[in-house]
Amino acid sequence: MSGDLGKVAVLLGGCSAEREVSLMSGAAVLEALRRAGVDAHPFDPAERDLCDLKREGFARAFIALHGRGGEDGTLQGALEWLRIPYTGSGVLASALAMDKWRTKLLWQAQGLPTPPALRLTDEDFAAGPEAVSRRVCEALALPVFVKPVHEGSSMGATRVEREEDLWPALEAAQRFDGEVLVERFIAGRELTIGFLGDQPLPAIEIIAPRGRYDYHNKYFSDETRYLCPAPLPEALAVRLAELTMRSARALGCRGWGRIDLLLEGEDPYLLEMNTAPGMTSHSLVPLAARALGIEFEALCLRILEEARCDEPL
């Protein structure tokens, strides 16, 4: 099949706060596709005009961009306009999944479990530290988890256990985004479950140093442990796999992706959906795929083979 895929652009880099991770993901995907005999080329939208994709005869695009401008429906819309099939979810699903607040609202409307949360905007911040802290503590109580609404890779994310640490955490998140999500902290096991098409992948349990799965521990630490498949009772593992696919279908996701969740006892809480997950040496979808005997090269090919536009060409 690899010879029939045409000229392929591996979209990487971009302008988001996750550029560094995207460059690593894109390099890994590019190498794997070339090993498989695909005519693959790197393409950085931060440095080139997207219209060059059409002018230079690219037949498909593998999206290895993370964060805003690459994972939020913006790039997907441009590729729809250019009529170039692309990997992963379409415009609406990508935009929804990138917005943690609206993802949460949609999951709640579908009866799916997700931690209680509060959204704060620039208008809320104008009330000042005292008023904002009081509102958060009254609505959720500490501890809480603070993060930007439209960022990934734990950018600007902080666990807050003391009230005096709340405002600095909110300010740190606000540096990345005008909308900040404050979520009730769930003291449970950290899990992630990927999917390929309609197939859920084995759950992975993440055990990070000091329980903090931050940017460094995600991408650069060798101390973070990943248990794959996660040690779960069979019935619970099946239930979580079904929940993964329900959460993806609720958002309209397709192709591939990964859900992050917390497990408190046997009660799961959905956190967020990743529609263009990392593909670095520390990334989790490749790890889960390997547990099913799908090596990295084959994984990249499967994702690429599913590339399409929202509307038929």
C-alpha atoms as a printed R data frame, in Angstrom:
    type eleno elety resid chain resno       x      y      z
1   ATOM     1    CA   MET     A     1   0.000  0.000  0.000
2   ATOM     2    CA   SER     A     2   2.879  2.403  0.799
3   ATOM     3    CA   GLY     A     3   3.687  2.891 -2.883
4   ATOM     4    CA   ASP     A     4   0.094  3.975 -3.584
5   ATOM     5    CA   LEU     A     5   0.006  6.795 -1.033
6   ATOM     6    CA   GLY     A     6   1.558  9.399 -3.322
7   ATOM     7    CA   LYS     A     7   3.678 12.305 -2.160
8   ATOM     8    CA   VAL     A     8   3.141 12.776  1.583
9   ATOM     9    CA   ALA     A     9   3.751 15.895  3.679
10  ATOM    10    CA   VAL     A    10   4.636 15.325  7.321
11  ATOM    11    CA   LEU     A    11   3.399 18.523  8.943
12  ATOM    12    CA   LEU     A    12   5.597 19.383 11.903
13  ATOM    13    CA   GLY     A    13   6.869 22.310 13.952
14  ATOM    14    CA   GLY     A    14   4.327 25.091 13.662
15  ATOM    15    CA   CYS     A    15   3.984 28.152 15.894
16  ATOM    16    CA   SER     A    16   2.375 26.771 19.052
17  ATOM    17    CA   ALA     A    17   3.948 26.395 22.491
18  ATOM    18    CA   GLU     A    18   4.349 22.702 21.628
19  ATOM    19    CA   ARG     A    19   6.642 23.313 18.643
20  ATOM    20    CA   GLU     A    20   9.578 21.466 20.222
21  ATOM    21    CA   VAL     A    21   7.515 18.320 20.815
22  ATOM    22    CA   SER     A    22   6.015 18.534 17.321
23  ATOM    23    CA   LEU     A    23   9.458 18.631 15.728
24  ATOM    24    CA   MET     A    24  10.362 15.436 17.600
25  ATOM    25    CA   SER     A    25   7.095 13.740 16.639
26  ATOM    26    CA   GLY     A    26   7.421 14.766 13.012
27  ATOM    27    CA   ALA     A    27  11.019 13.583 12.724
28  ATOM    28    CA   ALA     A    28  10.079 10.148 14.075
29  ATOM    29    CA   VAL     A    29   7.079  9.818 11.728
30  ATOM    30    CA   LEU     A    30   9.087 11.034  8.722
31  ATOM    31    CA   GLU     A    31  11.827  8.467  9.320
32  ATOM    32    CA   ALA     A    32   9.304  5.633  9.800
33  ATOM    33    CA   LEU     A    33   7.375  6.466  6.632
34  ATOM    34    CA   ARG     A    34  10.549  6.693  4.566
35  ATOM    35    CA   ARG     A    35  11.678  3.311  5.901
36  ATOM    36    CA   ALA     A    36   8.330  1.939  4.733
37  ATOM    37    CA   GLY     A    37   8.957  3.231  1.226
38  ATOM    38    CA   VAL     A    38   6.635  6.259  1.398
39  ATOM    39    CA   ASP     A    39   7.596  9.388 -0.564
40  ATOM    40    CA   ALA     A    40   7.444 11.523  2.606
41  ATOM    41    CA   HIS     A    41   8.764 15.073  3.075
42  ATOM    42    CA   PRO     A    42   8.911 17.427  6.102
43  ATOM    43    CA   PHE     A    43   6.725 20.529  5.907
44  ATOM    44    CA   ASP     A    44   6.772 23.222  8.602
45  ATOM    45    CA   PRO     A    45   3.785 25.604  8.326
46  ATOM    46    CA   ALA     A    46   5.713 28.158 10.393
47  ATOM    47    CA   GLU     A    47   8.212 28.460  7.570
48  ATOM    48    CA   ARG     A    48   6.166 27.729  4.445
49  ATOM    49    CA   ASP     A    49   2.897 28.713  2.807
50  ATOM    50    CA   LEU     A    50   0.301 25.950  3.100
51  ATOM    51    CA   CYS     A    51  -0.665 26.558 -0.524
52  ATOM    52    CA   ASP     A    52   2.730 25.058 -1.432
53  ATOM    53    CA   LEU     A    53   1.198 21.694 -0.532
54  ATOM    54    CA   LYS     A    54  -1.080 21.952 -3.558
55  ATOM    55    CA   ARG     A    55   1.480 23.604 -5.805
56  ATOM    56    CA   GLU     A    56   4.035 20.874 -5.076
57  ATOM    57    CA   GLY     A    57   1.654 17.989 -5.660
58  ATOM    58    CA   PHE     A    58   1.277 16.556 -2.168
59  ATOM    59    CA   ALA     A    59  -1.408 13.862 -2.119
60  ATOM    60    CA   ARG     A    60  -1.759 13.407  1.652
61  ATOM    61    CA   ALA     A    61  -0.737 15.082  4.902
62  ATOM    62    CA   PHE     A    62   0.327 13.379  8.112
63  ATOM    63    CA   ILE     A    63  -0.404 15.866 10.906
64  ATOM    64    CA   ALA     A    64   2.348 15.750 13.536
65  ATOM    65    CA   LEU     A    65   1.562 19.265 14.775
66  ATOM    66    CA   HIS     A    66   0.459 19.719 18.381
67  ATOM    67    CA   GLY     A    67  -1.437 22.560 20.016
68  ATOM    68    CA   ARG     A    68  -3.073 25.593 18.510
69  ATOM    69    CA   GLY     A    69  -2.809 26.088 14.784
70  ATOM    70    CA   GLY     A    70  -2.239 22.386 14.187
71  ATOM    71    CA   GLU     A    71  -4.570 20.415 16.417
72  ATOM    72    CA   ASP     A    72  -7.481 22.815 16.877
73  ATOM    73    CA   GLY     A    73  -9.301 22.582 13.547
74  ATOM    74    CA   THR     A    74  -7.462 25.532 11.938
75  ATOM    75    CA   LEU     A    75  -5.062 23.396  9.893
76  ATOM    76    CA   GLN     A    76  -7.771 20.835  9.217
77  ATOM    77    CA   GLY     A    77  -9.940 23.580  7.714
78  ATOM    78    CA   ALA     A    78  -7.096 24.725  5.471
79  ATOM    79    CA   LEU     A    79  -6.503 21.172  4.253
80  ATOM    80    CA   GLU     A    80 -10.225 20.774  3.570
81  ATOM    81    CA   TRP     A    81 -10.079 23.920  1.430
82  ATOM    82    CA   LEU     A    82  -6.999 22.588 -0.390
83  ATOM    83    CA   ARG     A    83  -8.736 19.180 -0.748
84  ATOM    84    CA   ILE     A    84  -5.745 17.313  0.622
85  ATOM    85    CA   PRO     A    85  -6.641 14.262  2.766
86  ATOM    86    CA   TYR     A    86  -5.139 14.445  6.261
87  ATOM    87    CA   THR     A    87  -4.710 12.178  9.249
88  ATOM    88    CA   GLY     A    88  -6.804 12.300 12.398
89  ATOM    89    CA   SER     A    89 -10.035 14.056 13.256
90  ATOM    90    CA   GLY     A    90 -11.856 16.619 11.144
91  ATOM    91    CA   VAL     A    91 -12.428 20.315 11.681
92  ATOM    92    CA   LEU     A    92 -15.197 20.263 14.281
93  ATOM    93    CA   ALA     A    93 -13.888 17.344 16.355
94  ATOM    94    CA   SER     A    94 -10.392 18.852 16.412
95  ATOM    95    CA   ALA     A    95 -11.716 22.249 17.507
96  ATOM    96    CA   LEU     A    96 -13.883 20.724 20.237
97  ATOM    97    CA   ALA     A    97 -11.157 18.447 21.596
98  ATOM    98    CA   MET     A    98  -8.679 21.326 21.802
99  ATOM    99    CA   ASP     A    99 -11.150 23.250 23.949
100 ATOM   100    CA   LYS     A   100 -11.090 21.458 27.300
101 ATOM   101    CA   TRP     A   101 -14.068 23.396 28.648
102 ATOM   102    CA   ARG     A   102 -16.403 22.687 25.747
103 ATOM   103    CA   THR     A   103 -15.221 19.085 25.622
104 ATOM   104    CA   LYS     A   104 -16.233 18.789 29.253
105 ATOM   105    CA   LEU     A   105 -19.653 20.349 28.599
106 ATOM   106    CA   LEU     A   106 -20.289 17.939 25.749
107 ATOM   107    CA   TRP     A   107 -19.228 14.906 27.788
108 ATOM   108    CA   GLN     A   108 -21.443 16.014 30.662
109 ATOM   109    CA   ALA     A   109 -24.388 16.375 28.268
110 ATOM   110    CA   GLN     A   110 -23.733 12.791 27.126
111 ATOM   111    CA   GLY     A   111 -23.658 11.517 30.708
112 ATOM   112    CA   LEU     A   112 -19.930 10.751 30.593
113 ATOM   113    CA   PRO     A   113 -17.898 11.125 33.819
114 ATOM   114    CA   THR     A   114 -15.544 14.102 34.080
115 ATOM   115    CA   PRO     A   115 -14.339 16.069 37.137
116 ATOM   116    CA   PRO     A   116 -16.310 19.160 38.235
117 ATOM   117    CA   ALA     A   117 -14.663 22.319 36.955
118 ATOM   118    CA   LEU     A   118 -14.829 26.072 36.664
119 ATOM   119    CA   ARG     A   119 -13.820 28.208 33.676
120 ATOM   120    CA   LEU     A   120 -12.222 31.605 34.299
121 ATOM   121    CA   THR     A   121 -11.864 34.305 31.637
122 ATOM   122    CA   ASP     A   122 -10.027 37.636 31.498
123 ATOM   123    CA   GLU     A   123 -13.203 39.267 32.815
124 ATOM   124    CA   ASP     A   124 -13.116 37.017 35.903
125 ATOM   125    CA   PHE     A   125  -9.423 37.761 36.501
126 ATOM   126    CA   ALA     A   126 -10.185 41.470 36.518
127 ATOM   127    CA   ALA     A   127 -11.908 40.972 39.900
128 ATOM   128    CA   GLY     A   128  -8.483 40.382 41.459
129 ATOM   129    CA   PRO     A   129  -6.732 37.586 43.395
130 ATOM   130    CA   GLU     A   130  -8.934 37.638 46.491
131 ATOM   131    CA   ALA     A   131 -12.266 37.434 44.668
132 ATOM   132    CA   VAL     A   132 -11.059 34.778 42.230
133 ATOM   133    CA   SER     A   133  -9.510 32.607 44.939
134 ATOM   134    CA   ARG     A   134 -12.678 32.831 47.017
135 ATOM   135    CA   ARG     A   135 -14.813 31.832 44.040
136 ATOM   136    CA   VAL     A   136 -12.643 28.805 43.245
137 ATOM   137    CA   CYS     A   137 -12.488 27.600 46.844
138 ATOM   138    CA   GLU     A   138 -16.252 27.973 47.301
139 ATOM   139    CA   ALA     A   139 -17.066 26.195 44.045
140 ATOM   140    CA   LEU     A   140 -14.561 23.344 44.138
141 ATOM   141    CA   ALA     A   141 -12.497 23.330 47.353
142 ATOM   142    CA   LEU     A   142  -8.803 22.487 47.299
143 ATOM   143    CA   PRO     A   143  -6.887 20.656 45.946
144 ATOM   144    CA   VAL     A   144  -7.549 21.616 42.333
145 ATOM   145    CA   PHE     A   145  -5.796 21.311 38.997
146 ATOM   146    CA   VAL     A   146  -5.281 24.512 36.984
147 ATOM   147    CA   LYS     A   147  -4.605 24.497 33.239
148 ATOM   148    CA   PRO     A   148  -5.132 26.624 30.113
149 ATOM   149    CA   VAL     A   149  -8.289 25.722 28.202
150 ATOM   150    CA   HIS     A   150  -6.540 25.536 24.811
151 ATOM   151    CA   GLU     A   151  -3.090 24.044 25.490
152 ATOM   152    CA   GLY     A   152  -1.623 20.546 25.670
153 ATOM   153    CA   SER     A   153   1.567 18.822 26.832
154 ATOM   154    CA   SER     A   154   0.911 20.106 30.392
155 ATOM   155    CA   MET     A   155   1.834 23.639 29.318
156 ATOM   156    CA   GLY     A   156   0.873 26.053 32.109
157 ATOM   157    CA   ALA     A   157  -0.672 23.251 34.199
158 ATOM   158    CA   THR     A   158  -0.302 23.170 38.004
159 ATOM   159    CA   ARG     A   159  -1.706 21.121 40.862
160 ATOM   160    CA   VAL     A   160  -2.682 23.450 43.703
161 ATOM   161    CA   GLU     A   161  -3.043 22.264 47.301
162 ATOM   162    CA   ARG     A   162  -2.769 25.559 49.247
163 ATOM   163    CA   GLU     A   163  -4.830 28.675 48.744
164 ATOM   164    CA   GLU     A   164  -1.755 30.914 48.671
165 ATOM   165    CA   ASP     A   165  -0.501 28.982 45.621
166 ATOM   166    CA   LEU     A   166  -3.738 29.369 43.671
167 ATOM   167    CA   TRP     A   167  -3.280 32.852 42.186
168 ATOM   168    CA   PRO     A   168   0.295 32.189 40.933
169 ATOM   169    CA   ALA     A   169  -0.960 28.997 39.280
170 ATOM   170    CA   LEU     A   170  -3.818 30.878 37.634
171 ATOM   171    CA   GLU     A   171  -1.429 33.559 36.373
172 ATOM   172    CA   ALA     A   172   0.890 30.862 34.967
173 ATOM   173    CA   ALA     A   173  -2.001 29.316 33.031
174 ATOM   174    CA   GLN     A   174  -3.247 32.720 31.870
175 ATOM   175    CA   ARG     A   175   0.118 33.389 30.227
176 ATOM   176    CA   PHE     A   176  -0.796 30.670 27.725
177 ATOM   177    CA   ASP     A   177  -4.496 31.395 27.320
178 ATOM   178    CA   GLY     A   178  -7.205 33.936 28.131
179 ATOM   179    CA   GLU     A   179  -9.389 31.077 29.355
180 ATOM   180    CA   VAL     A   180  -8.302 28.963 32.329
181 ATOM   181    CA   LEU     A   181  -9.833 25.696 33.543
182 ATOM   182    CA   VAL     A   182  -9.852 24.923 37.258
183 ATOM   183    CA   GLU     A   183 -10.739 21.299 37.873
184 ATOM   184    CA   ARG     A   184 -11.378 19.347 41.036
185 ATOM   185    CA   PHE     A   185  -8.253 17.294 41.694
186 ATOM   186    CA   ILE     A   186  -8.895 13.561 41.526
187 ATOM   187    CA   ALA     A   187  -6.416 11.605 43.655
188 ATOM   188    CA   GLY     A   188  -6.439  8.489 41.524
189 ATOM   189    CA   ARG     A   189  -4.428  6.407 39.099
190 ATOM   190    CA   GLU     A   190  -3.415  8.218 35.917
191 ATOM   191    CA   LEU     A   191  -4.365  6.325 32.751
192 ATOM   192    CA   THR     A   192  -4.354  6.978 29.041
193 ATOM   193    CA   ILE     A   193  -6.074  4.955 26.320
194 ATOM   194    CA   GLY     A   194  -5.470  5.381 22.620
195 ATOM   195    CA   PHE     A   195  -7.522  4.224 19.670
196 ATOM   196    CA   LEU     A   196  -6.952  3.389 16.024
197 ATOM   197    CA   GLY     A   197 -10.111  3.723 13.990
198 ATOM   198    CA   ASP     A   198 -12.766  1.851 15.972
199 ATOM   199    CA   GLN     A   199 -10.181 -0.187 17.902
200 ATOM   200    CA   PRO     A   200  -9.272  0.848 21.452
201 ATOM   201    CA   LEU     A   201  -5.648  0.221 22.387
202 ATOM   202    CA   PRO     A   202  -4.520 -1.260 25.718
203 ATOM   203    CA   ALA     A   203  -4.724  1.133 28.658
204 ATOM   204    CA   ILE     A   204  -1.444  2.551 29.969
205 ATOM   205    CA   GLU     A   205  -0.931  3.503 33.601
206 ATOM   206    CA   ILE     A   206   1.447  6.429 34.119
207 ATOM   207    CA   ILE     A   207   3.532  6.561 37.290
208 ATOM   208    CA   ALA     A   208   5.438  9.834 37.300
209 ATOM   209    CA   PRO     A   209   8.074 10.971 39.825
210 ATOM   210    CA   ARG     A   210   6.337 12.532 42.847
211 ATOM   211    CA   GLY     A   211   3.037 11.966 41.050
212 ATOM   212    CA   ARG     A   212   3.607 14.941 38.732
213 ATOM   213    CA   TYR     A   213   3.257 14.140 35.033
214 ATOM   214    CA   ASP     A   214   4.469 17.552 33.852
215 ATOM   215    CA   TYR     A   215   6.174 18.628 30.617
216 ATOM   216    CA   HIS     A   216   9.607 17.366 31.667
217 ATOM   217    CA   ASN     A   217   8.333 14.035 32.983
218 ATOM   218    CA   LYS     A   218   6.274 13.526 29.818
219 ATOM   219    CA   TYR     A   219   8.982 14.027 27.249
220 ATOM   220    CA   PHE     A   220  12.419 13.932 28.788
221 ATOM   221    CA   SER     A   221  12.463 11.995 32.064
222 ATOM   222    CA   ASP     A   222  13.561  8.371 32.203
223 ATOM   223    CA   GLU     A   223  12.077  8.077 35.696
224 ATOM   224    CA   THR     A   224   8.455  8.098 34.552
225 ATOM   225    CA   ARG     A   225   7.096  4.544 34.418
226 ATOM   226    CA   TYR     A   226   4.502  3.283 31.971
227 ATOM   227    CA   LEU     A   227   2.630  0.054 32.700
228 ATOM   228    CA   CYS     A   228   1.180 -1.361 29.490
229 ATOM   229    CA   PRO     A   229  -1.256 -2.985 29.606
230 ATOM   230    CA   ALA     A   230  -2.260 -1.271 32.862
231 ATOM   231    CA   PRO     A   231  -2.850 -3.764 35.696
232 ATOM   232    CA   LEU     A   232  -6.656 -3.680 35.730
233 ATOM   233    CA   PRO     A   233  -9.350 -6.305 36.312
234 ATOM   234    CA   GLU     A   234 -10.557 -7.564 32.938
235 ATOM   235    CA   ALA     A   235 -14.098 -6.253 33.396
236 ATOM   236    CA   LEU     A   236 -12.810 -2.782 34.300
237 ATOM   237    CA   ALA     A   237 -10.392 -2.758 31.342
238 ATOM   238    CA   VAL     A   238 -13.292 -3.560 29.002
239 ATOM   239    CA   ARG     A   239 -15.437 -0.837 30.583
240 ATOM   240    CA   LEU     A   240 -12.679  1.765 30.165
241 ATOM   241    CA   ALA     A   241 -12.124  0.754 26.533
242 ATOM   242    CA   GLU     A   242 -15.845  1.218 25.864
243 ATOM   243    CA   LEU     A   243 -15.773  4.576 27.658
244 ATOM   244    CA   THR     A   244 -12.848  5.656 25.464
245 ATOM   245    CA   MET     A   245 -14.759  4.971 22.275
246 ATOM   246    CA   ARG     A   246 -17.929  6.627 23.634
247 ATOM   247    CA   SER     A   247 -15.970  9.754 24.535
248 ATOM   248    CA   ALA     A   248 -14.365  9.839 21.068
249 ATOM   249    CA   ARG     A   249 -17.682  9.342 19.280
250 ATOM   250    CA   ALA     A   250 -19.299 12.089 21.383
251 ATOM   251    CA   LEU     A   251 -16.756 14.556 19.974
252 ATOM   252    CA   GLY     A   252 -16.900 13.126 16.454
253 ATOM   253    CA   CYS     A   253 -13.256 11.981 16.484
254 ATOM   254    CA   ARG     A   254 -11.931  9.697 13.776
255 ATOM   255    CA   GLY     A   255  -8.733  8.009 12.634
256 ATOM   256    CA   TRP     A   256  -6.765  7.899 15.835
257 ATOM   257    CA   GLY     A   257  -6.390  9.688 19.147
258 ATOM   258    CA   ARG     A   258  -5.871  9.262 22.874
259 ATOM   259    CA   ILE     A   259  -7.981  9.947 25.937
260 ATOM   260    CA   ASP     A   260  -6.481 10.882 29.305
261 ATOM   261    CA   LEU     A   261  -8.380  9.879 32.428
262 ATOM   262    CA   LEU     A   262  -8.068  9.339 36.152
263 ATOM   263    CA   LEU     A   263  -9.278  6.288 38.034
264 ATOM   264    CA   GLU     A   264 -10.508  6.803 41.601
265 ATOM   265    CA   GLY     A   265 -11.112  3.292 42.889
266 ATOM   266    CA   GLU     A   266 -13.062  1.875 39.950
267 ATOM   267    CA   ASP     A   267 -14.646  5.231 39.026
268 ATOM   268    CA   PRO     A   268 -13.147  6.798 35.875
269 ATOM   269    CA   TYR     A   269 -13.019 10.551 35.198
270 ATOM   270    CA   LEU     A   270 -12.350 11.774 31.655
271 ATOM   271    CA   LEU     A   271  -9.843 14.631 31.449
272 ATOM   272    CA   GLU     A   272  -9.145 15.462 27.823
273 ATOM   273    CA   MET     A   273  -8.978 14.120 24.283
274 ATOM   274    CA   ASN     A   274  -5.828 14.337 22.156
275 ATOM   275    CA   THR     A   275  -6.581 14.251 18.424
276 ATOM   276    CA   ALA     A   276  -2.930 14.476 17.303
277 ATOM   277    CA   PRO     A   277  -1.020 12.665 20.070
278 ATOM   278    CA   GLY     A   278   2.728 12.735 20.395
279 ATOM   279    CA   MET     A   279   4.842 10.339 18.356
280 ATOM   280    CA   THR     A   280   8.156 10.783 20.182
281 ATOM   281    CA   SER     A   281  10.329  8.147 21.855
282 ATOM   282    CA   HIS     A   282   8.365  8.730 25.090
283 ATOM   283    CA   SER     A   283   4.921  8.794 23.443
284 ATOM   284    CA   LEU     A   284   2.069  6.592 24.531
285 ATOM   285    CA   VAL     A   285   0.085  5.586 21.452
286 ATOM   286    CA   PRO     A   286   3.167  3.852 19.948
287 ATOM   287    CA   LEU     A   287   3.738  2.082 23.284
288 ATOM   288    CA   ALA     A   288   0.145  0.805 23.395
289 ATOM   289    CA   ALA     A   289   0.249 -0.224 19.728
290 ATOM   290    CA   ARG     A   290   3.397 -2.274 20.343
291 ATOM   291    CA   ALA     A   291   1.511 -4.201 23.047
292 ATOM   292    CA   LEU     A   292  -0.762 -5.411 20.212
293 ATOM   293    CA   GLY     A   293   2.200 -6.249 17.981
294 ATOM   294    CA   ILE     A   294   1.926 -3.072 15.877
295 ATOM   295    CA   GLU     A   295   5.414 -1.632 15.475
296 ATOM   296    CA   PHE     A   296   6.004  2.078 14.926
297 ATOM   297    CA   GLU     A   297   6.449  1.873 11.170
298 ATOM   298    CA   ALA     A   298   3.223 -0.104 10.755
299 ATOM   299    CA   LEU     A   299   1.415  2.295 13.103
300 ATOM   300    CA   CYS     A   300   2.413  5.320 11.022
301 ATOM   301    CA   LEU     A   301   1.283  3.574  7.846
302 ATOM   302    CA   ARG     A   302  -2.101  2.644  9.352
303 ATOM   303    CA   ILE     A   303  -2.707  6.229 10.455
304 ATOM   304    CA   LEU     A   304  -1.667  7.566  7.044
305 ATOM   305    CA   GLU     A   305  -3.831  5.075  5.132
306 ATOM   306    CA   GLU     A   306  -6.891  6.476  6.963
307 ATOM   307    CA   ALA     A   307  -6.178 10.071  5.863
308 ATOM   308    CA   ARG     A   308  -9.231 11.798  4.431
309 ATOM   309    CA   CYS     A   309 -11.223 15.011  4.316
310 ATOM   310    CA   ASP     A   310 -14.508 15.657  6.106
311 ATOM   311    CA   GLU     A   311 -16.239 15.886  2.727
312 ATOM   312    CA   PRO     A   312 -15.576 13.273 -0.004
313 ATOM   313    CA   LEU     A   313 -13.081 14.360 -2.621
